[in-house]
Amino acid sequence: MLDSLAQARELASQALGISQDIKYWFGVGVAQQTLGRIAQSEGSLADAERFLHEAQQTFATIQCRYWVARNHLDQAALAHAQGNPEAAANHLQEAKAVFTALQLPKYIKLTENIASEYRVPLAKE
């Protein structure tokens, strides 16, 4: 699996560079998010946090609310892996709020299931 992760990291890094060169900001965000997921899989939690934070900023800048919320799910998973239930709950709450505003019941339920799995509370709406 390590070879697959290394290959995925290389491809995502190339995609990030190309997307930055052509100013394709959605592609930049997706590549950053992917690099964050890969870093977390490799156990590089500091790198994962940096990439996911950068992805969050990119998606917010281009006002891509769905991807902001999806990235919050990844940030919640990272916070959970870091043993930080408060941060996980905050990211899940943010994700749920966006999914609710976008009227995406499938993703609202997904977020609630993740909160239950992580044993963190979500505010009632």
Stockholm file with secondary structure:
# STOCKHOLM 1.0

chainA/1-125         MLDSLAQARELASQALGISQDIKYWFGVGVAQQTLGRIAQSEGSLADAERFLHEAQQTFATIQCRYWVARNHLDQAALAHAQGNPEAAANHLQEAKAVFTALQLPKYIKLTENIASEYRVPLAKE
#=GR chainA/1-125 SS CHHHHHHHHHHHHHHHHHHHHTTCHHHHHHHHHHHHHHHHHTTCHHHHHHHHHHHHHHHHHTTCHHHHHHHHHHHHHHHHHTTCHHHHHHHHHHHHHHHHHTTCHHHHHHHHHHHHHHTCCCCCC
#=GC SS_cons         CHHHHHHHHHHHHHHHHHHHHTTCHHHHHHHHHHHHHHHHHTTCHHHHHHHHHHHHHHHHHTTCHHHHHHHHHHHHHHHHHTTCHHHHHHHHHHHHHHHHHTTCHHHHHHHHHHHHHHTCCCCCC
//
